[in-house]
Amino acid sequence: MSRGEQIYEGKAKIVYAGEDPDTLVLHFKDDTSAFDGEKVEQLASKGKVNNQFNAFIMEHLQAAGVPTHFLHLINDTDSLVRRLDMIPVECVVRNRAAGSLSRRLGVEEGLILEPPVFEFFLKNDALHDPMINTSHILSFGWATEDEIHAMRRWSLRINMLLTALFAAADLILVDFKLEFGRYEGELFLGDEFSPDGCRLWDAKTLEKMDKDRFRRNLGGVVEAYVEVARRLGVPLS
Ligand code: 5GP
């Protein structure tokens, strides 16, 4: 399986054309960024760990009936996915207050949110991914009413599935970000799910096991990702 032309380079991944025009190759980089790309570092092995972590989560979700773009692992750092027409919106689900929600609403980190909070953000680095609502999505034509409902429904279903998966590994799924796209008129989960795009706390100590370790200069970033993978039973090479 060879990579075709480079289509896009993001902060943590490079996207290449696949051999079949309906597919893409995702290459997971060691680059780690925060604060809209203001802080960037190379963390050895992060690309490899996230590629294998993402494959495990996507396969878990697929087995539970979630349509995802994931096809198969190609090698340590690359995966083959279906080529989606991406919706330029980030879907965030929160089970506990943290990050931008705590700042925006002035609530203590860790507050349990029941029912979970669901939010949309516009995927736009230059504008710092502003929060948007369904009215913006409809007026600007980023997605249809049906797609908005489906993104919300799938995000909350994925939250139930992954909250249980992580709880069995003594981890609290605090919050996470998802992106969706269209393939032959149907909605599919795209992008990636890794500790770069979610918050995970140790259930007993509440120690942070995700990208907040990088954002807050706590060190041991990849070590924490590897520990999460080990607890879940993700096979790492
Ligand atoms: P917050 O809004 O608190 O910054 O982020 C909420 C959750 O979504 C966190 O788990 C965070 O890692 C994830 N998230 C939000 N925006 C992005 C993004 O642009 N990239 C990545 N990788 N994760 C994001």
Boltz pocket constraint, residues with backbone or C-beta under 6 A from the ligand:
constraints:
  - pocket:
      binder: B
      contacts: [[A, 90], [A, 92], [A, 93], [A, 98], [A, 99], [A, 100], [A, 101], [A, 129], [A, 175], [A, 176], [A, 177], [A, 195], [A, 196], [A, 197], [A, 198], [A, 199], [A, 211]]
      max_distance: 6.0
